[in-house]
Amino acid sequence: MKTLALGQVSASRRLHAFYVLTKPRVNALIVFCAVIGMFLAVPDGLPAAATVFAATLGIACVAGAAAAMNCLIEQGIDARMARTRGRPLPRGELAPREVAGFAAVLGGCGLLLLHQAVNPLTMWLTLATFVGYAVVYTIFLKPRTPQNIVIGGASGAMPPVLGWAAVTGEVSADALLLFLIIFAWTPPHFWALALYRTADYARAGLPMLPVTHGSEYTRLSVLLYTLILFGVTLLPFATRMSGLIYLGAAVVLGARFIHYAWRLYRDYSDALARRTFRFSILYLSLLFAALLADHYLRF
């Protein structure tokens, strides 16, 4: 991979590099889940448009700042991995001090917006999520334990809670159910990726589960966590948070995810692991979309 000198990077390419630092696709899923939380928090009708706008923008800014900090902290690791060596820092498109400043400004603006235009609780919860991902997960968990995804998944599961708090100013049991769904979804989602990137993680010296415990153990873990996830996704219906529309979607999507996990365990291939990983993203998006549809069309 060719590393560029900063003087060789055009202004438009540098702007694009800052954009890439925020991990836009991951950020889009985060914001989507947060927005779903905002709408589900209102029993009847719609949340205030100004609150939705300010909360969405603030959460997106802080999530982007956390992603940039992750890239800054892991720039050495990223340079050793095929999946990440094309990121702006390993390529030399940005200097570390620029990334640090960008993350500070972006995150600070997001937190200020949440405090002033939404409510202090949402700001503090979002700050805690930032610290959980950028510091606790990235610095302490990821390089030290194969359970990094399980423990660190708490930060990734926070978006619907943030959205709920933005609209209501509190965290309810229903919001925690949404948290639990993403928390249970995270291990099979990331371990499917880790399975076909095992050599990459080993080269980078990261103790991901397939590196430390092998492929078969990881595949069994994916299957077991997918079964746990299926049970967790039924809880919104069991607690009467949702109705039959959501239940049908949860059963169909869950059965498909279990089918992928079972095939992954019995007849592994890298291509199947890639498909499982991609499906897991679609799964979560459709599941939360079903929650929203059920909320307004429940029968």
Secondary structure, DSSP 8 states (H G I E B T S, - for coil): -----GGGS-HHHHHHHHHHHT-HHHHHHHHHHHHHHHHHT-SSS---HHHHHHHHHHHHHHHHHHHHHHHHHTHHHHHH-TTTTTSHHHHTSS-HHHHHHHHHHHHHHHHHHHHHHT-HHHHHHHHHHHHIIIIIIIIIITTT-TTHHHHHHHHHT-HHHHHHHHHHSS--HHHHHHHHHHHHHHHHHHHHHHHHTHHHHHHHT---HHHHH-HHHHHHHHHHHHHHHHHHHTHHHHTTSS-HHHHHHHHHHHHHHHHHHHHHHHS--HHHHHHHHHHHHHHHHHHHHHHHHHHHH--
